Amino acid sequence: MAVQEQEVPKMDYPPTESPPLEPLRPERLAGPTEPRWLWDSVRYRFWDPTDLAGGIRRAGPFTVEQREAIASWWSLLAAVEGLGPRLYAAAFVRATEQHDSDQVRWSLLAMLRDEVQHEELCRLALEHLAPGWPLHDAPPTSPGRRLHEAYERAEHYWHGCQRALSQDGIGVVEGGLLLVELVTAGLYERWATGCTIPIFATAFRHAARDAQRHQAVLRALACRDWPRLGASGRTETAAQVQTAAGYLSAMVLRPFGEEREPPVELLARHAGFGVPTAQQRQEVLRAALLEVKDLQDRYDIPFPAMPRLAILGTAAGAV
C-alpha cells in the first residue's frame, strides 16, 4: 500500500519589513496623554537570533588572534545587552505596580523581548568564536581589564536604576535608557556599514532597528512623564543620565592617554568585523548625549558638563 505523503504546514514567519503604523482599534485606545502608535511601534517581532545561528557558526575562517579580538568586542556589546533584560523587566514590574496603562506595559514588555534577543545574539557569537568565554565577564588580559571595567560600570548603573525605579518610578530612568538606546543604535549602524562578514552585518542591522524603535517609545514616555516631575525627580533623572554616560564612556572611549589603535581593534577590523574607529565611536556618543541634553533642556532638567566631549552643562559635575 502506498504511503500517502502529508503536506507539511508552512510556518508563519514574522514580516521582514516594518509594517505601516496603524491606529489602534477603539477598544484599545491609549490614554489622553499617550500617542496611539506607542504599542503598535514595538509589538512586531521582526527577527529571531536562532535564524542566524547557522550563519554565525559558518562565519570565518579566522585566525586564533582574530577570533579573540572579535570575541572581545562581542563581549563588550554583551556588557550593554546583558543590562537590557534586567532594566526593562524592572521597568515593566514598576509600571504594573503604578497601574500604568496597558499601552505602556506592553511596550516595555516588547522591548524586554528585544533585549533578550540581543543578549542571545551575543551568546551565539561568543560560543562560535571563543567557546567557554564567559558572557558576563572577561578574561584577565589587557583588553579584558577594560571589559571588566565596563561590566563593573554596567552593574553600578543597574543598581542605581533599581533604586530609582523603586523610589521614583519609571519617569526618572527614561533619560538614561534613551541614552543607551541612542548609543547602541548608532554603533550598530556603523558596524553594519563597515562589516564585511554578512551574517554579522545582518545581525547589527536587526539590533539597530530594534534600538531605533525603543528610542521612539522612550522619547514619548519622557514627553509624557517629565513635565510631571518635581524638583527631586528632575535631579534624579539627571543623575541617571550622568551614570549612564559614565558607563557608556567606559565602553566607547579609549582610556586617557591612549592614542594608537590597540591590537584588538586592528585585528578585528582586518578580519572584516568593521569595528567603528575611536573617532566614530566618540561622535556617536556625543550626538546621543546632545540629543538627550536637548530633551532635558525642554523640561528644565539639569545636564552635567562633559569637557572631554565639548558639551556644556547646566549643572555642576563632569564625565
N, C-alpha and C positions, 0 to 999 in steps of 0.2 A: 504494500500500500504506500503510495507516495505521501511523503510528509508535506503538509501544506505549510508554506512559509508565511509567517505572520509579519505584517509590516511593523517595523519599529517606529513608535511615535516620535515625532521630532520635538526637541526641546525648544521652548520659547526663550531665546536668549535676550538679554537686555538690549535696548537700542544702542547703536554706536554713535548716533548723532544726538545732540542736545535738542529735545523737542521744544517747540514754542511754548512759552508760558501761557497757560490758560487761566481765566478767572476761576476762583473756587465756586462750587455749587452753592446755592443759597443756604443749604443746611450746614455748610462748612465755612461760613463767613468768618473773617477774622474780627478781632475787637476793633473799636473805633480808632485806636492809635497804632494798629499794625497793618503793614502793607499786605495785600491779599496774596501776593506771589511768594510770601515768606516760606510757606511749606512746599509749594509746588517747585520752587527753585532747587530743592535738595532731595526730594523724595525719589528721584530716579536713581537706579543703580546702573552705572554705565559700564563697569568692567569688574573682573574678578581676578585677583592675583594668581589663582591656580591655573587660569588660562595661559599665563605667561611662564609657568614653571618649566615646561619642556624647553622653551626657547632659552630660558636662563641657564638650564643645565647644558645646553649646546653652545653657549657663548664662549668665545675664545678662538684659538688657543692663546694662553697667556703664560709668560714665564712665572716662576715662583715669586720673583720680586714684584712683577706686575699684579699678580693676584693679591698679594699682601697690601699693595698700595691701593688698589681698588676697594679691597675689603675695608681698609681704614676709613675710606670716605663713606661707604655704606654704613659703617659703624657710627660715624658722626651723624649721618642722617637718622639712624636709629635712636640716637640720643634725643632728637627732636620728636620723631614719630612715636617713640615709646611714651612720651608725655600725653599725646593726644587722647588715647582712650581713657586715661585717668581723669584728665581735665574735663572732657565732655560728659563722662559718666557722672562726675561730681556735680557739674552744672545742671545736668538733667534731674538728678535727685533733688538739688536745691530748688529748681524751678517747680518741681512737683510739690515740694513742701510749701512753697509760696503760693500754691494754687494758681500758677501761671496758666495761660491758655493752652489748649491742645496744639494750636499752631506753633507756638514756641517750643513746647516739649517735643513734638515730633521733629522739628528742625534740629534740635540738639541731639536727638536720638539718631537721626540720619547722619549727622556729622560724626557722631561716635562710631557708626558703622564704617564710614570712610576712613577714619583714623586707624581702626583695627586692620583694615585692608592695607594701609600704608605700612603698618608695623609688620604685617605678614610678608609684604614685598621685601622689606629689609632682611627678614629672616631667610627667605628663599635665596636671595642674592648671597648672603654670608654663608649659607650652607653649601652653596656651589663653589664659592671662591676660596673659603678657608674653613673647612669642616672643623667643628669644635671651637670656633671663635665665639666667645660669649656675646650674646646680643645686647646685654645690659651693662657691659663694662668693656675694657680694652686691655690688651696685653701690656706688660711693663716695659715697652720700648720707648724710644724718643717720641715718635708720633703718638704712642699710646698714652704718654703722660698728658699731652694736650687733650686727647679724647677723654681721659679720666677727669680732667678739669671741667670739660663740657658736661659730663654726666653729673658731676657734683653741683654745677650751677643749675642744671635742669632740676635736680632734686630740691635745691633751695627754692627755685621758682614754684615747684609743685607744692611744697609745704606752705609757702606764702599764699598761694591760691586757695588751698584748703581752708586756711584760717579766714581769709577774706570772704569766701563763699559762706562760711558758717556764720560770720558776724554781720555781713552787709548784703549778701545776696549776689545774684549774677551780674548786676549792673556794674560793679566795681572791677570785675575781671575782664570785661568785654574789650577794653583797650589793649590789654596785654595779649589776649587771644588774637585780636585783629592784627597786631604787630607780627606775631608768629606766622600767621597765615600769609601776610603780605611778603615776608621774607622768604618763606618756603616756596611760594608760588613763583617769585622772581628767580630764585635759584634753580628750581626745576625747569623753568622755561629756558634759562641759559644752558642748563645741562642738556636738555632735549635738542637744542640748536647745535651744540658743539659735539655731541656724542655720535660716533660713527659705528657704535655697536647697536644694531637695530632694535633688539629686544629691550635694552636699557633705555634707549631713546623713547620707545613706546611707553614704557613704564613711567618715565618722567613726564610725558605729556598727560597721561591719565592723572597723575598726582597733582600736576599744576592745575588742571581743570577742576579737580575737587577743591583745592585750596581757593581758587577764584570764586567758586560758589559759596564757600564758607565765608569769604570776605563780605559778600553781599548781605548775607544774613546778619553777620556781626555788626556791620555798619547800621543796618536797620534797627537792630536791638539797641545800639548805642544812642541812636537818634530818639528812640522811644524812652530809654531809661535815664540818660544823663541829665535831661532838663529837670528831673525829679530828685536829683542827688542833693543832699545837704553839704555843708562845708566839710564834714569829716569824710563823707563819701567821695567827694572830689579829691581830697588829699589821698585817700586810699587808692583811688583809680590811678592817680599819678604815680604812686609808689609801685603799683603792679606793673605799669608800663616801664618804669625805670628798672625793675628787677628783670623783666623780660628782655629789655635792651642789653643789660649786662650779660645775660646768659647767651643771647644771640651773638653778641660781640665776641665772646669766647669761642664760639663755633665758626664765625665768619671771618674775623680779622686775624691777621698774623700777630704774634707776640711783638711787643715793643722792641725795636732794635733789629728785628729780623728783616733783612732787605732782599736776600736771594730767595728764589723759589726753592722750597725744601724738596728733597728727592721724592717724597711721597706724591707731590703734585706732578713733577716731571714724569715719573714712571706711569702714573695713571693716565696722564694726558697722552703720552706716547703710545699707550695701549688702545687709544681711541675712546677713553671714557669721558672726554670732554669737560674736565673739571674747569669751572669758571676761574679766571685769573683773580688774584688778590684784589686788583683794582675793580674788576666787575663785581666781586662779592661786596666790596665796600660800597659801591654805587647802589646795589640792591638794598643794603641795609639802610643807607642814608635816605633813599627815596621812600622806603617804608616808614621810617621814623618821621619824616616830614609830613607824610600823609596823615599819620596818627596825630601829630602835633597840630595840624590844621583842624582836624576834627575836635580835638580837645580845646583849642582856642575858641571855637564857636560856643562852648558851654562853660567858659571860664575855669577850665581845669588846668592847673599848673603843669608845666613841662620842664624837665631838667635841661640845663645846658650840657652840650656834648662837644667840647672843643676839638676832640680828635676827628670828628666828622663835620666840623664847621657848622654846628647847629646852635643857634642862640636859644637860651631857655627863658622861661617865665618864672622860674623858681630856683632856689639855691640847690646845688648838687650837680655832679658831673659823672658821666660814664666813660 
